[in-house]
Amino acid sequence: MKPKIITLISALAIIIATLGVYTVHTLSAAAATGTTRAYAVMMHDMTSEQEMTAAYS
């Protein structure tokens, strides 16, 4: 009886963890669709030792 209980608890823990990951994924995907993304690019010129940055949105 004890191994069955341990197996049942383990299965429930896996199911709850999977649902938690799915919920976080769907919430973050829904939040990401409404926001604008900004990207920053930084390049380093080796010949003149200068850093150039550019920002895109």
C-alpha positions in Angstrom: 0.0 0.0 0.0 2.8 2.4 0.8 4.5 2.2 -2.7 1.1 3.0 -4.3 0.7 6.1 -2.1 4.2 7.3 -2.9 3.6 6.8 -6.7 0.3 8.7 -6.4 1.9 11.6 -4.6 4.7 11.7 -7.2 2.3 11.6 -10.1 0.3 14.5 -8.5 3.4 16.5 -8.0 4.4 16.1 -11.6 0.9 17.1 -12.8 0.8 20.2 -10.6 4.3 21.2 -11.7 3.4 20.8 -15.3 0.3 22.9 -14.9 2.3 25.6 -13.1 4.8 25.8 -16.0 2.0 25.9 -18.5 0.2 28.6 -16.6 3.3 30.8 -16.3 4.1 30.2 -20.0 0.6 31.3 -21.2 0.5 34.3 -18.8 3.9 35.5 -19.9 3.0 35.0 -23.6 -0.2 36.9 -23.2 1.6 39.7 -21.4 4.4 39.8 -24.1 1.9 40.4 -26.9 0.7 43.7 -25.6 4.1 45.2 -24.8 6.6 46.7 -27.3 10.1 45.3 -27.3 13.3 47.4 -27.3 16.6 46.1 -28.6 20.0 47.6 -28.0 23.0 46.7 -30.1 26.5 47.5 -29.1 29.5 47.0 -31.4 33.2 47.5 -30.6 35.4 48.7 -33.4 38.8 47.1 -32.9 40.7 49.5 -35.1 39.6 52.8 -33.5 38.8 51.4 -30.1 35.4 52.9 -30.0 32.1 51.5 -28.9 29.0 52.2 -31.0 25.5 51.7 -29.7 22.1 51.7 -31.4 18.7 51.3 -29.9 15.7 49.9 -31.8 12.1 49.8 -30.6 
